[in-house]
Amino acid sequence: MEDNKRLLSLDVLRGMTVAGMILVNNGSGDSFEMLEHSAWNGLTPCDLVFPFFLFIMGISCYLSLSKCQFTPTRHILYKVVRRSVLLFLIGLFINWFSMAMYGDWLDWGHLRYFAVLQRIALCYFFVSMFALFVNHRYIIPTILVLLGVYGIILIVGDGYAEDASVNILGRTDRFLFGDDHLYHYTPVDPEGLLGTISGIAHVLVGFYCGQLIKTAATIEHKMIGLFAVGTVCLMGGYLLSYGLPLNKCVWSPSYMLVTCGLASSLQALIMLLVDVRSCNPLYYKPFQIFGMNALILYVCSELLAILFGSCGVSAMMYDVLHAVITSLKWCSLAYALSFVAIIFLIGYVLYRKRIFIKL
């Protein structure tokens, strides 16, 4: 029973995160500042949703692979490779679908290679390989080495320069993939290749928390462990931010630590509310529904947003809302919430039919 409750609290946090990702990705018009990403250095609530998902993936990775005692059998390796490749290809398909719906379905020369699902795929693959082939006593040293190496890269390579031709992250992506295959709405591609180094460390923190959750004797010990990890990461991240500022686009070491700290603390809080105090399920049931089909609902939201935008449905919905809500910011929020509600209905149908799709 305790294992089921623990997984329930994880589903709730995963669902909150996915719902948040859909919300901030689908504002229309002039959004509230808190629902927009930081222009460069800094941290907004919008900047928390993707790192929270990577943290949760680390926990899930530990809990999943622990079922096979982290033994790298041919079957397990096949599942890891298959899932990694599938996630990467779906990410490419979403990028292609966007081009196709706006009239450029054969413009392979401008297909963006990296995005959210591609980073998830790479981080999942490397952390799974670590889990299967490396002694878990080296989790923390590996995290520190990855952050140290990436911090040096940022310092030596002008990693905070807001110019892709100067910034080592931008220069590396342009050299390897070409400028036409990159994201151009930020100074550097926020899901670029080198930033994956910090992303892997990010998932490893979640993996370490998964170990705490799995091995702690009581749920109280699990919560204490998560709060401890959260406190250490938050303090370390904010101290590090004086030399390496918080920055989502480059996925800076300070940003990684602060967001992991917040995610770990929130997971402990949800455990307290859901597992210990058994709060009313009505408060968390919608998030549980989102969390039990998290990735497929995220993919549906991306494809549906592209479809709505290209067919004029988004503009029509926004105009209807704007006729009632004159404030641009509140209208934008109302549209985003409406879109989240549509995705929730898809998730609710899957949940009622007991269909749980794992990508």
N, C-alpha and C positions, 0 to 999 in steps of 0.2 A: 504493500500500500504506500509505503514511504517513497519508493521509486516512482510510482505513478504520480504522486503529488509533486515530486521534484520536477518530473517531466512536464506536468501541467504548468508550473510556474515558468518553466523555460518557454513553453508554447506561448504563454501570455506575453512575455517580453518580446519574443520573436514577432508576435502579431502586432504589438504596439509599434515595433520598429518598421515592419513592412507597411503598415497603415501610414506611418509618418513619412516613409519614402514616397509613397503614392501621393500623399497630401502635398509635400513640398515640390514634387516634380510636375504638378498639374495646376498650379496657380495660373490664372489668366489675367493679363493686364498688370496693373500696379499692385504688387503684393505687399503685405506687411514686411518690415525689415527682418523680423525674426524668422520669416518663412523663406528668406533668400540666403544664399551662401555668402560668406564673407568675400569681398572683392579680392582680397589678398591675405595679409596677415589678420588674425583675429579669429573669433569663434562665435557663431550664432547657433540657436537651437537647430536650425536647418542642417548645420554641419555635423550633427550628432548621429543622424539616422543611419547612414552607410557604415560608419565605424562600429556602431552598435551591432549591425548585422554581422560584420566580420568577427566581432567578439563572440557573438552567439554561435556562429559557425564553428569556432574553435572549441567551445564547450560540446557542441553536438558531435564534432569529430572525435573527441575523446570518448564520449559515451557510446558512440557507434562502434568504433574500432576496439573498444574494450570487450565487446561481445565475442570477439575472436582472439582475445588475449594478445592483441597486437602482433599476431603471427602473420608474416607476409606470404600467405599461400597464393597459388596461382589465381584462385578464384577472387580473393580479396584484392590483389593487384589489378586484376581485370576490372573489377567494380570501380576502383579508384580512378584508373585511367579512363574508363568509359565515361564516368560522371564528369571528369575534368574536361574531356574533349567535347562532350555534349553541351556543357555549360558554355564553353568557349564558342562553339558553333551557333548556339542559340543567340548569344550576344552579337555575333556577326550577322545573323539573320535579321535581328531587330534593326541594326544599322542599315542593312540592305533594304529592308522593308520601308524604312523612312525615305530612302532615295526613290524607291519604286513608286510609292504612293504620291510623291511630288513630281513624278515624271522622268526620273533619271534611273530607271531600273537596270540599264546596262552600263552605267557609268562606274565601272569597276576601278577606274583610276582615282576615284575620290571616296572609296569605301573606307570608313574609319575602322581600324583594326582593333582598337582597345576601347573598352567601356566598362560599366559596372560588372556585368556578368563575366567578362573576360578576366577582370582582376579577381573576382571570386574564384574562378576556375584555377587560376595560377596559384593563388594562396592555398586553396584546398589541396591541390596536388602536392605542393612542397611540404605542407604541414603533415599531410598523410604519409608522405615518404619519411619524414622525420619520425613520426609516431611508430612506423613499422620497422625502421632500421637503426634508430639511434636510442641509446639508453635515456630514459626519461629524467634521469638525474641531471641531464644537461639542458633541460628546458630553459631555466633562467640564464645560465651562461650564454646559451645560443641567442636568446633575446637581447642580452646586453651587447654581444658581439655584433649582431645585425644593426642595432641602433648606433653603436659606435662607428661602424664602417659607413653607414649611411650619413651620420652626422659629419664625418670627415669629408665625404663626397660633397655635401651641401656647402661646407665651409670653403673647401679648396676650389670647387667648381662654380662659385657664384650661384648657388642653388636658390637664393632668394631674389635674384635679379628678375624684374618684371619684363624681361625681354628674352624671348625664346632663342634668339641668335647668340645670346651671352650665357644664359642659364644652362648648366650642364645637363639638366633633365630635358630641356627642349632641344639642345644640340644633339643629344644621344638619340632621341626619338626621330628627329629629322634625318639624321645620318642613317639610321637603321631602316626606317619605314617610309621616309619622304614626307614632305610637308603636307601633301594633299591627303594623306591618310590619318591626319591628326585632328584633334578638337581645337577650334580656333576662337572660342568665346572666352577663354581665360589665357593669361600670359603663357602658361605651359599646360599640356594635356593633364588633367587631374587624375587620369587613370593610366599615365605613361609607364614605361617599362621600369625605370630605376625606382620609382615610388613603390613598386611591388616589394622591394626589400623591406621597407618599413611595414608594408601590409602583411607580409609573412610574420614579422615579429608581433604584429597586432593579433593575428589569429593564434599565435603561440601563447599569448597571454590568456586568451579564452581557453585554449587547450589546458593550460596550467590550472585554471579555475575549474575546468571539467574534472581534472584529477582530484581537486579539493572536494568537489561535490560528490564524486564517486567513492572516495576513500574515507571521508569524515564519518565518525561513528553515529552522530545524531544530527538532526536538522539544525539544532542550535549551533553545533560546531561548523556546519556548512556555512551558515550565515556569518558567523564570526570570521571564518576564513575569507569569505568574499568581501566583507567590509574591510578586512585588513589589507587585502590586495588593492581594493579601491582607494584606501587612504594612502598607501605607499605610492601608487601610480599617480594619484592626483598631486601629492606633494612633490614627487620627482618631476612630473611634467611641468608644473608651474615654475619650479626652480630652474629647470632646463630652458624654459621659454625666454629667460633673460638673455641667453646667448643664441638660442635657436627658436625664434618666435613660433607661436601656434599658426599653422598654415595648412589648410586642407588640400590645396592644389598640389603642394609638394609632399603631402602626408608627412610632415616633419616629425621627428622623434618626440618633441614636446606634445604635439597634437595627438599622436598615437597614445602616449601615456595618459594624458588628461581624459581622452574619450574612453579609454579602457577603464580608467578609474571610476568614471561616472557610470559606465555600463555595469561594472562589477557591483558597485554599491546599489544600483537600481535592481539588479537581480536578487540581491540579498533582501532588499525591501519587499519585493514581490513575493519572495518565499515567506517572509514574515506575515504578509497580509493573506496570501492564498493558502499556504500550507499550515501555518501555525494558528492563525486566528480564524481561518476558514470564512473569509468575508463572503458576502452574498455573491453567488455566481453571476448575477445580472450585471455586476460592475466590470467583470472581466471577460464574460462570454464572447462578446464581439471580437476581442483581441485573440482569444483562444481559437476562434474560427479562422481568423486571418493567419494565425501562426501554424495551423495544421496543414495548410497548403501555401506556405509563404512564397516559395520561389515561383510556382506556377501562377499565383495571383499577381506577383510583380511583373512577370512576363506578359500576362493578359493586360495589365494596366499600360505597359509600354506600347503594345500593339494597338490597343483600343485608343490610346491618346493620339497615336499617329493617324489612325483611321478617322477619328473624329476631326482632327485638325485638317486633314487633306480633303475631307468631304464637306467641310463647312458646318459640321454638327457643333463643334466647339464654339464657333462664333455665334451660332443661333442660340445655344444654351446661355452663353454669356449675355447676349442682348436681352433675352427674356428676363434673366436675373437682374440685369442693370435697369430694366424698366421699373423694377420694384425696389431695388437697393441702389440708391444714387451714389453712395460712397464707393469710389473705385476699389479701395483696399478691402472693404467688407464684401463687395461684389466678387472680387477675386477669391476671397476666402470661401464664400458661398459656393462658387463654381468648383473649387478644389474639393470641398466637402461633398458636393453632389457626385463628383467623380469617384471619390472614395466609397460612397454609398453604392454606386453601381457595381464596383469591384466586390464590395461586401456581399451583394446579392449573389454574385457568381460563387463566392466562397461559401455562402450559406447553403446553396443548392448542393454543392459538392459535399459539404458537411452532413447535410440531412441524408444524402444517399450513401454516406460512409465511403466516399471516394477521396483518397489521400494520395496525391501525385507527388512522387519524389523524383526530382530531376537528377 
